[in-house]
Structure formats: C-alpha cells, structure tokens
C-alpha cells in the first residue's frame, strides 16, 4: 500500500469516507499523515455537512477541516449520525430559502439549544422527547417573535377577521405555553403533549407534539371542551422515534418541516405581501392544488385550505371548515369580447356551484365578491380575496363563474361576459399546517 504513493492513497481514502479514513490513520505514521490531509477533510465536510469553511457546530471557525469534522461528531455523538445529517440538511434548506425569499424571517431563528436545556424541559414535564425533535432543537431553538408578528416560519392565512401565522416556539416558550394550556386540557400531570408551534396572532391555533408516539397534532374547535385534535402527518410515516440506533427514525416534527420546505422550494407556497407586510402564505400557488383558467383575457386562480381550528368533527353537518383564495388579473393584452379588445373590465356578479362528494349542495348567485367590485387593468397586481365554506362530507369542490363588464360598471364599453372560475378542491389534507 505504501508503495502506491500519497496521490493514490488520497484517492482511495476519498472513497472510504471519514470513518474509515480515521481508522486508516491509526495504522502507522505514514498513514496517519496521509489520513490527516486537510483537503480530504475539506471534501468530507462539504459532502456530509455542506461546509465551505471549517465551522464548528456553533459557527466558530476551527483551525482545520479535520478539527471541524471531529467537533461535529463529538457534539452529536449521542445521536445517529445519519439522523444528524438529515436534520442539518433540513435546516440548511430552510435557511437558504429564507435568505433568498424571506430574509427578514432569518433573524428570528434562534441558535441551537444545548443538551442541558433539552434535559431541563424533559425533567420539567417528565417526558422523553423523540430523538429527531431533540436534534431539530439542537440546530435551531425555535423563533424569537413578538405577539402579532407575521414572520412565522410556517406561515398562515387570513379570511375576514381571522388571521393565523404559525411560528416554532423556543424551549422556554414550549415550557410556559404548555404549562398554561395543558392544565386546562389534561387532569394528570403525566401527559405526553408539548405545545411546539402556535399562531403569533391573537387567533389561537396550537400544535401539540405527542412525545409518546412522535405524532404532531393540531387542535380543532373542540380543543378546550373535548381535547379534540387531528394528526398533522400521515401516521404510517412515523417510526422508531426513541431508538438511537435506527438511522431511519423520524417523528412528525421532522417530517412536517421537511414537507414544508419541499412546498416552499417547489413554489407551491410563497411569500405574499399585503398592506406592505410580507408573510409566508399557505394557500397553494401551483397545480394540482391550485386551479387556473383564462377566459377572454381574465385569469382566475383558486385554491383552498383546511382550517382545523374552525372544524368540528363531532357534529353531523358542517364538520370540515375550509378557507379559499381567489386571485384574478387581466392579461397584458387586455380583455377580448366579441373580437374587440378593452384595457379594463369590472366584476359585478358571481355564481358558485358547491359540491360534496360530487353532489351539488349549493348553487349561489349574488353581486360582487365580499362586497367589492374589482376593476382590472393589464399589469396590475392580482386582486385577491379570501372567503370560507363548511362541509358535512369530504372531499368537496367549488366552481362557477364571474360576470364582467368591459370598461367600468358606470361606463360600460361593451356587452357583459362570463369568466370561468375553475373547479378547486376542498379536501382533507395529508399534512396539516
């Protein structure tokens, strides 16, 4: 082996990986020198930890890549290394997306929690955190937000006077909020639920991590009366949340955040600005969950969200509550009616067909939308409005049409025309945010 020379050994060690490279370095002084080559460890840090500089877990510059890698392994030695790398990748993706799309939210992310802080929480509630959740908090201890802030990492939605924006709670708030809320929900102090995420606005929406089964739950309208909660992640995907030796372990918190960043990266959900305030908006923006139609130059996009905090699964009617977002705009060429082009048009009538399991349950006609008559011009921002609907069965759907007038209602320039509102689904989701 030694006769091959340093370059050949270097290439072999690159293929072996960091663990076996460290073992090779124990053979003799020559191999120790080859295995200590920092260009090797630069490659391992980039490959495993996505590091371009030798930063340790606290962001401090280490003297070498080999030292940095060692510090990472020592800092997380009590966890499965594949799990650590998976969680780090998740947080790296989240931070990268925020820096590019929503930088004002990056400053709200706290530094990682210590093992002592995690142990304090467990001791306070006499629970055992699922290992994936522990590692998540080791990388980021939630968000530092004021009440009413719309910088929540998970984001939210609004309709009428209901405004929701979900943030991840830091450990100190997990303790205080769980203590305040769970005394009303559970008669025993030995409960397994922790409040790990909540709305930063006045409207109450809480997410509970069950430390026993690793599932994440969200409260319904009956939360405080009957402790009614819904799972936020498909149960079949959760496994081995307490087994340190299982590299495939995953709890709902990790799956929930991974699904969230997947939606952000794919453009399914985006940052939206309303009244000069930006926030992550949970209404889907891309197909198949967002329907789009263009009629006579008027584009209409529509999508819906399940609203657990207004849903009541204990009643026969109106169990499932949804909010939906309608976005309308005029294409750059303007609207075309009977071969004539116009540079504006205004809505004055709507027609809704509402279905449950493909059966029509409501056929609604009326003037305006939420009391407004939007006037559309080419190049203007979309006119956006939200409304809501409750249903006895799931899935459901809404479709219909808007009636527009070319020009303005006060000065019409042509015959009225109908614009399609494409069918969009009201469907109970696999993941609830």
N, C-alpha and C positions, 0 to 999 in steps of 0.2 A: 504493500500500500504506500509506504513512504517513498518508494522509487518512482511513483507516479508524478510526484511534484505537487507544489502548492496549488496551481491552477486547476489541476484535475480533481484534487481533494475538495477544493472550493465548490466545484460544480456538483460533486457527489453530496456534500453537506447541504447544499441548497435543496436537493431533492429529499434529503432525510427529514428536514424540518427542525424546529427549535429544540424539541425534547431530545431527539436522538443526537443532534449536534452537541448538546450539553453532555450527553453520555460519552460521545467520542472524545470530547475534550479531557476525559479522565484517563485515557489510555496511557499517554506519556507526554513529555514536554513538547514534542513536535506537534502532536495532535492538539494539545492544549492551545498552542499558538495559532494553529490553523482555525480551530473552533472559536477563537476569540476575535477573529477578524470582524471589525465593526461593520464592514459592508454586508456581511452575512446577516447580522442582526438588524441592520437597516432594512434589508429585504423582509425579514421575519416581522418586524414592527409594522411595515407597510402592508404586508399580506394579512396578518392577523388583526392588527389594531388600527389600521388605516392612519398610521402616524407618519408624517413627513419630517418631523423633528422629534428628538428623543425626550418627549414629555412624559413625566410620571403620571399616575392617576389623579394627582392634584393640580396638574398643569404646570408643574415646575420642571425646568429644563435639567435633565440628568446629564452627567459627564459623557455618556456614550449610549448608543442604541442598545447594547447588551445590558447595561445597567438599567435602562428604562424598561426593557422587557422583563428583567428579573423583578423589578419593583412592582410591575403589574401583576406578575404571577404570585408574588408574596402577598400583595394587598388583597387578592381574591382567592387565596389558597383554600378557603373553606367551601368554595363553590366549584361545581363542574365547569371546567374551562370552556367547553362549547357553549354552555349557557351564558357565561360572561361575555363571550364574543358576540353571541346573538343579541343580548341586551345592549351592548355597546353599539352594535350596528344600528339597532332601532333608534337609539338616542342620536347617533350621528346623522341619520337620515332626517330626523325631526329638526335638529338644529340647522342642518344645511338648508332644508326647505324654508324654515322660518327666516334665516338670514337673507335669503333671496326674495321671499314673498311677503314676509310679515316681520321685519326686523325689530319693530317696537315691542314685540312679544318676547324676543330673546332675552332681554334684560330682566324679565320676570322669573326666569328659570333659576332656581337656587342651586348652589353647589351640592354635591352628593352628600348624603347622610353618613355618619360613622356607624360602626358596628355597635358602639355604646348607645347611640341614640335609638337604633332599631331595637336593641335589647331592652331599653327603658320602656318603649311602647309595649313590647310583648309582656313585660313584667306588670305594667300598669293594668292591662286588661286580661292578663293570664291567658294569652293566646300564643299560637305559633304561626308566624307569617309564612305563607308559601314562599319557597326559595326564589322563584322568579320575581316576585314582588320585592323581596329584600334586595335583590340585585338591581332592580329598577330604581329603588330609592338610593342605592349606593352611588348611582350615576347622577341622579337628579332628585333633590328633596322637594319636589313639587314646585309650586309657583308662589311668588310674593306679590299679591294683588290687593288693592283696596276694594271695599264693597262698592259695587256698581261698575267696576271696570269691565270693559268688553275685550280684554286681551287674553281671555281664556284659551288655553292650548287646544281644547276640544271644540270650542266654538259654540254656536247655538242658532237661535231663530227667534222670530217675533211675529205676532199676529194680534191685531187690535191692541189691547193693553198688556198683553202677555209677552214678556221679554226674558229669554233664557240665554245664559252664556256660561259654559262649563269650564272650570279650571281644576287642575290637580292640586290637592291640598298637601302642604308640607306636614311633616310628622307632628309638630306642635299643634297644628290645627286639626289634624286627624284625631288627636287625643281630646282636644276641647270640644270639637263638634260631635264626635262620637259620644262623649260623656253626656253632653246636653240632650242629644236626640234619643239615644238608646235607653235612657232612663224612662222615657215615655213608651218605648216600643217593647221592652223586654222586662219581665218581672224578676229575672235572675241576673246576677252579675256575671254569670258564667256564659254569656252569649259569645258567639264567634264572629260577630259582624263589626266591621270598621267602616266609617264613612271616609272614603278616599278621594272622592270628587264631588263637587257641588256647584250650583249656579252662583256666580258672584253678584247676581242681581237679586232684587227683593223676592222674586217668584221662586218658591222653594222646589228644588229638584235635587235629589240626593242619590249617590251611587254607593252601594254597600259591598265591600269585599267580604265574602264568607271565608274565613281563614281555615275552616274545616275541609271544604270541598274545592276551594280555589275559584269558585264562580263569583262573578260580579253581577249585582242586582241593582235595579232601579225601582224606586217607589212609584206606586200608582196613586190615583185619587184617594184610595182607601188606606194609604200607608199608615197614618196615625190612628185610624179607627180599627183596622183589622190586620195590620202588618202585611198588607198585600204588596208583593214585589215581583218583578219579572226578570228573568235571566237576560243578560246583555250579550252573551256569547254562546254559540251552539255548544251544549253540554258535552257532546261526544268528542270535542276537540281538547278538552281539559284532561290532563293525566299527570301522574307522578309529581305532584306539586311539593311533596316533602322529601322525596328521595334524592339525596345529594349525588348518588352515583348514576342517575339516569340522565344522559345527555339530551334526551328528548322531552324533558319535563317542561311543562308550560301551564300557566294558570291564566285566568281570564284577563287579568290586568295586562299581561304581556301580549296576548292575542288581540285584545281591544286596541292597544296602542299601535300594534303592527298593522291592523286593518285600517286604523285611522290614517296613518302616514301613507299607506297604499292609496287611499282615496285622495289624499292631498296631492301626492305625486302624479297621479293619473289625471288630475284636473276634474275629478268627479265632484269635489267640493273646493271652493275657492274663498279668497278674501273679498268681501264686498264692502263698499263704502256707502254709508247712509248718514246724511246730515253731518258730513265731514268727520265721521267716526268710522274707523275700519275695524272689522272683526271677521273671524272665520265663520262663514255661513254654511249651515249643514244641508240646505236644500240642494239636491243633486243638480249638476250643471251639464252632465254628459249622458248620452244614451247608455244603457237602456232605461235608466231610471228617470231620465228627463226626455219628454216628448217635444218635438219641434215640427211646426208646419208653417209654410209661407203661402199666403193667399192674396193675390192682387198686389203683391209688394209689401204686405203687412206680415211680419214674422211674429209668431206666438210660441213661447217656450213655457212648459208647465211641468212641475214635479211636486211630490208630496212627501211628508214626513209623518211618521207615527209619533204621537205625543203621549208618552206613558203617564205623565203626571196628571193628565185630564181623563185618562181611560179608567173604566170601572168594569172589571171582569165579573162582578157579582150580580149584574143586572142582565135581564134578557134582551133589552133594547139598548142601542147606543153604547155598546161595550167599548168599541175601538174608536179612539179620537185621533183625527189627522188634521194637520195644517198643510195648506198647499200654497205654492208661489206661482203667480202668473207674471211673465215678463213679455212685454210687447214692444215692437220697434218697427220703424219704416226703413226699407232697404234704401241704399244710396240713390237709386233711380226714381224713388217716389212710388206712389201707388198708381196702378193702371186699372181703369174701369171702362169697359166697352171700347177699348183701343185708345183711350185718352189718358194722358199722364197728368198727375197732380202732385204738387210739392208738399201737401199736407192732407191729413184726414183726421176726423174726430169720432170717437166712440160714443154711442148713445144707448145701446141696447145689448143685453146679454141673454143667452139661452143655455141652460145647463141640463144635461141628462146624467143622472146619478144612478149607478148600478151597485148591487151587492150580488156576488156570485153570478154575474151576467144577467141578473133580473133587474129591470128598471124599477126603482123605488121612488124616484122623484123626477119631475120634469118642470124646471123652473124658468120663468121668463120675468125680466124686470129691467128697469132703466139703470144705466150707469154701472160702475163697479165700486163697491164701498163708498158710494155717494160721489164718485168722481167721474168726469168725462174727459179722459186723457186725449190731448191733442198731439199728434205725432208728426215730426219733421225728419227728413233724412239727416243722418249724422248725430241726432240727439241720443242721449243715453236712454237705455230701456226704461219704459215705465213699468215699475214693479209694484205689485201689491200682494198681500197675503190674506187668506181667509181660512176657514176651518169647516170641518164636517165630521159628524159622528155616525158610526155604523154599527148595526147589530151583528153583521157577518163580515168575514174577511176571506178572500180579498174583495175589494170593491174598485170602482173606477169612476172618473168624471170625464165628460167630453161635452162638446157643444159648439157654440159659435158666438161671435161678436158682430154686431151690425155697426158699420162705419158710414160716415158721410164724407165725401171728398170736400176739401176746404175746411170750413168750420160749421158748427151747428147753426150759428147765427147767419152765416153767409155760405150756404151750400153751393158747390160748383158743379155738381153732377148728381146722378142717381145713387142712392144708398146701395151698399154691397155687404155681403156676409163674408166673415173671416173665420176660418176653421180654428177651433180650439182642439188640438189633438188629444186623443184619449190618453190619460195618465192614470197610473195605478195607485190605489190606496191599499197597501199590502203590509201585513205584519212582517217586520224585518228579521233577518238572521242576527244582525248586530244592532244593538240599540245604543244611541249616543245622546 
